Amino acid sequence: MSPQRQAGVDEEPLTEAAVAEYLHGHPDFFEKHVPLLATLRVPHPAGGAVSLIERQVSALRQQNQQLRRKLMDMVQAARDNEELTGRMQQLGVALADASDLQDLLETLDRVLRKDFRADAVALCLIDAPATASAPAHVRFLDAADAGLAHFEKILTAKRPVCGRLKDRQLRFLFGDDAGAITSGALIPLVATRNLGVLAIGSRDPHRFHPAMGTVFLRHMGELVSHTLRPHLS
């Protein structure tokens, strides 16, 4: 058998995978064979066929649009974070200016509703001196109060949680308004000890959800805790 015939027998059949692998390993192939680009035709999503160059231009245009959308989302997120940071600073100033515990509690409720779009606010304070004139959304609890069992995991983990609150938590926190609250955030208040829990409720079921970030909520918890502590001594 001749060498040519033997070589033909030993050659593997050319497959699409082999062609794709070759082109992947030789990205400059079409630079050396430019005329081929004009002859290649590929299906177009809208129907018909276009040249490879046209398809590449279309693909690059789509990628560019996707990148623009991602960039705009990042810019919007940065603006939102900047705005939220400003509101957090205003909250800190307002709480620091409070003259006493009652003033602080009323200020916290007012600012959360106005600047943070809270539909409901509830605050549970542990082993704090109760005041007869405290706002209705504030509850003063003994450390042994059975109601704290609803928030044991949160106080132990010392991390905010977001999403659909449990029915018993809603009833304990918001009473008759519990049915209107479809999402919420629970923020543990900690400063050398567990001071309590701050709850923010919303009528929007998508306002708070488990996948959302909690960095600003943690900052809010720290801010409220440190401004509360002097009034609870």
Secondary structure per residue as TSV (DSSP state, phi and psi in degrees):
chain	resnum	aa	ss	phi	psi
A	1	M	-	360.0	134.9
A	2	S	-	-71.1	156.2
A	3	P	H	-58.7	-35.4
A	4	Q	H	-65.6	-42.3
A	5	R	H	-68.7	-39.1
A	6	Q	H	-62.7	-40.9
A	7	A	H	-63.0	-38.1
A	8	G	H	-66.0	-35.3
A	9	V	H	-68.9	-37.5
A	10	D	H	-79.4	-16.4
A	11	E	-	-67.7	137.2
A	12	E	-	-82.3	146.2
A	13	P	-	-63.7	143.2
A	14	L	-	-77.1	124.1
A	15	T	-	-116.0	165.2
A	16	E	H	-60.9	-38.3
A	17	A	H	-63.7	-38.4
A	18	A	H	-67.2	-40.7
A	19	V	H	-63.5	-45.6
A	20	A	H	-61.3	-41.3
A	21	E	H	-64.5	-40.3
A	22	Y	H	-64.2	-46.9
A	23	L	H	-63.9	-37.1
A	24	H	H	-64.2	-35.5
A	25	G	H	-83.6	-10.4
A	26	H	-	-131.3	72.5
A	27	P	T	-64.0	-13.9
A	28	D	T	-94.4	10.3
A	29	F	H	-56.7	-48.5
A	30	F	H	-74.3	-17.6
A	31	E	H	-67.9	-30.8
A	32	K	H	-87.9	-13.7
A	33	H	-	-134.3	57.7
A	34	V	H	-56.6	-40.6
A	35	P	H	-58.0	-25.6
A	36	L	H	-63.0	-32.4
A	37	L	H	-59.3	-36.6
A	38	A	H	-74.5	-19.9
A	39	T	H	-94.3	-19.3
A	40	L	-	-75.3	135.7
A	41	R	E	-125.1	136.6
A	42	V	E	-130.7	149.6
A	43	P	E	-62.3	145.9
A	44	H	-	-105.8	139.6
A	45	P	T	-53.9	-30.8
A	46	A	T	-85.1	-0.9
A	47	G	S	109.8	158.1
A	48	G	S	78.1	-163.1
A	49	A	E	-138.0	150.4
A	50	V	E	-133.8	163.9
A	51	S	E	-69.7	160.8
A	52	L	H	-60.1	-38.5
A	53	I	H	-63.3	-44.0
A	54	E	H	-63.0	-39.5
A	55	R	H	-66.2	-39.0
A	56	Q	H	-63.9	-41.5
A	57	V	H	-61.9	-43.1
A	58	S	H	-62.9	-42.8
A	59	A	H	-64.4	-41.4
A	60	L	H	-65.4	-36.1
A	61	R	H	-65.0	-41.7
A	62	Q	H	-64.7	-42.6
A	63	Q	H	-61.6	-39.3
A	64	N	H	-63.9	-40.7
A	65	Q	H	-64.0	-40.7
A	66	Q	H	-64.0	-42.4
A	67	L	H	-64.7	-38.5
A	68	R	H	-63.1	-42.2
A	69	R	H	-63.8	-42.6
A	70	K	H	-63.0	-41.0
A	71	L	H	-63.9	-43.6
A	72	M	H	-63.7	-38.2
A	73	D	H	-63.1	-40.9
A	74	M	H	-65.9	-41.4
A	75	V	H	-63.4	-43.4
A	76	Q	H	-64.4	-40.3
A	77	A	H	-62.8	-39.7
A	78	A	H	-64.8	-40.5
A	79	R	H	-65.1	-42.4
A	80	D	H	-62.4	-42.3
A	81	N	H	-65.3	-38.2
A	82	E	H	-64.8	-42.5
A	83	E	H	-65.0	-41.8
A	84	L	H	-66.4	-37.6
A	85	T	H	-61.9	-41.1
A	86	G	H	-62.9	-40.7
A	87	R	H	-67.7	-34.9
A	88	M	H	-64.6	-40.1
A	89	Q	H	-64.4	-41.4
A	90	Q	H	-64.7	-37.6
A	91	L	H	-62.8	-43.6
A	92	G	H	-61.3	-42.9
A	93	V	H	-64.6	-43.6
A	94	A	H	-63.4	-41.8
A	95	L	H	-69.7	-38.0
A	96	A	H	-66.5	-27.5
A	97	D	T	-83.7	-5.3
A	98	A	-	-62.9	135.7
A	99	S	S	-80.0	-29.6
A	100	D	S	-154.8	-177.4
A	101	L	H	-61.5	-44.0
A	102	Q	H	-62.1	-43.4
A	103	D	H	-61.7	-41.4
A	104	L	H	-63.8	-44.1
A	105	L	H	-65.3	-40.4
A	106	E	H	-68.3	-38.7
A	107	T	H	-64.7	-43.4
A	108	L	H	-59.2	-46.2
A	109	D	H	-62.9	-44.9
A	110	R	H	-64.4	-46.3
A	111	V	H	-68.5	-40.2
A	112	L	H	-63.2	-38.7
A	113	R	H	-72.9	-39.5
A	114	K	H	-81.3	-51.0
A	115	D	H	-93.2	-22.4
A	116	F	S	-114.9	11.4
A	117	R	-	55.0	38.6
A	118	A	-	-78.4	130.7
A	119	D	S	-84.7	-23.0
A	120	A	E	-151.9	145.5
A	121	V	E	-133.2	136.4
A	122	A	E	-138.8	142.6
A	123	L	E	-135.4	123.3
A	124	C	E	-110.4	119.5
A	125	L	E	-109.0	134.3
A	126	I	E	-100.3	128.6
A	127	D	S	51.4	42.5
A	128	A	-	-106.3	149.5
A	129	P	-	-67.0	114.4
A	130	A	-	-69.2	144.1
A	131	T	-	-119.0	134.7
A	132	A	T	-63.2	-27.9
A	133	S	T	-99.0	17.2
A	134	A	-	-64.2	147.8
A	135	P	-	-59.0	157.5
A	136	A	T	-65.1	-24.7
A	137	H	T	-80.8	-1.4
A	138	V	E	-104.4	133.7
A	139	R	E	-122.8	133.3
A	140	F	E	-101.3	120.3
A	141	L	E	-120.0	142.4
A	142	D	-	-74.6	150.7
A	143	A	T	-59.1	-23.9
A	144	A	T	-93.7	5.0
A	145	D	-	-60.8	132.3
A	146	A	G	-63.1	-25.0
A	147	G	G	-64.4	-23.9
A	148	L	G	-69.1	-15.6
A	149	A	G	-61.8	-25.4
A	150	H	G	-66.4	-20.2
A	151	F	G	-123.9	17.8
A	152	E	H	-59.4	-44.9
A	153	K	H	-64.5	-39.0
A	154	I	H	-67.2	-44.3
A	155	L	H	-68.7	-31.6
A	156	T	H	-73.5	-45.0
A	157	A	H	-74.1	-25.2
A	158	K	T	58.0	38.2
A	159	R	-	-134.5	140.5
A	160	P	-	-65.6	153.4
A	161	V	E	-129.1	148.8
A	162	C	E	-131.6	155.2
A	163	G	E	130.9	-153.3
A	164	R	S	-80.3	116.2
A	165	L	-	-77.3	154.6
A	166	K	-	-68.7	150.7
A	167	D	H	-57.6	-41.7
A	168	R	H	-67.6	-32.2
A	169	Q	H	-68.7	-43.9
A	170	L	H	-60.3	-46.4
A	171	R	H	-64.5	-40.8
A	172	F	H	-65.9	-39.5
A	173	L	H	-83.1	-46.0
A	174	F	H	-112.7	-2.5
A	175	G	G	55.7	-124.2
A	176	D	G	-66.2	-19.8
A	177	D	G	-87.8	-0.2
A	178	A	G	-58.2	-37.8
A	179	G	G	-64.1	-23.2
A	180	A	G	-86.4	-13.6
A	181	I	-	-90.0	115.1
A	182	T	-	-106.3	-10.5
A	183	S	E	-156.1	158.8
A	184	G	E	-165.5	172.9
A	185	A	E	-129.0	134.6
A	186	L	E	-111.6	123.3
A	187	I	E	-119.7	115.5
A	188	P	E	-71.5	139.4
A	189	L	E	-107.0	116.4
A	190	V	E	-135.3	130.5
A	191	A	S	-155.2	93.3
A	192	T	S	69.6	-26.2
A	193	R	S	-152.0	169.9
A	194	N	E	-72.8	115.8
A	195	L	E	-90.4	-26.6
A	196	G	E	154.6	-158.9
A	197	V	E	-136.5	132.5
A	198	L	E	-104.9	128.2
A	199	A	E	-118.1	133.7
A	200	I	E	-119.2	121.7
A	201	G	E	-109.8	150.8
A	202	S	E	-136.6	147.2
A	203	R	S	-82.1	-10.6
A	204	D	-	-88.3	116.9
A	205	P	T	-66.0	-15.8
A	206	H	T	-101.8	-1.4
A	207	R	T	-65.0	-46.2
A	208	F	S	-120.3	130.9
A	209	H	-	-145.0	156.4
A	210	P	T	-59.7	-26.2
A	211	A	T	-84.8	-8.0
A	212	M	S	-75.1	154.4
A	213	G	-	-70.7	152.7
A	214	T	-	-121.6	15.0
A	215	V	H	-59.5	-48.7
A	216	F	H	-69.3	-32.5
A	217	L	H	-66.7	-37.7
A	218	R	H	-64.1	-42.5
A	219	H	H	-62.4	-40.3
A	220	M	H	-62.8	-43.5
A	221	G	H	-59.8	-42.8
A	222	E	H	-65.0	-42.2
A	223	L	H	-62.7	-48.8
A	224	V	H	-64.9	-40.2
A	225	S	H	-61.4	-46.4
A	226	H	H	-73.4	-27.3
A	227	T	H	-81.8	-25.6
A	228	L	H	-76.0	-38.3
A	229	R	H	-51.1	-46.2
A	230	P	H	-61.2	-28.4
A	231	H	H	-83.9	-11.2
A	232	L	H	-103.4	-1.4
A	233	S	-	-69.2	360.0
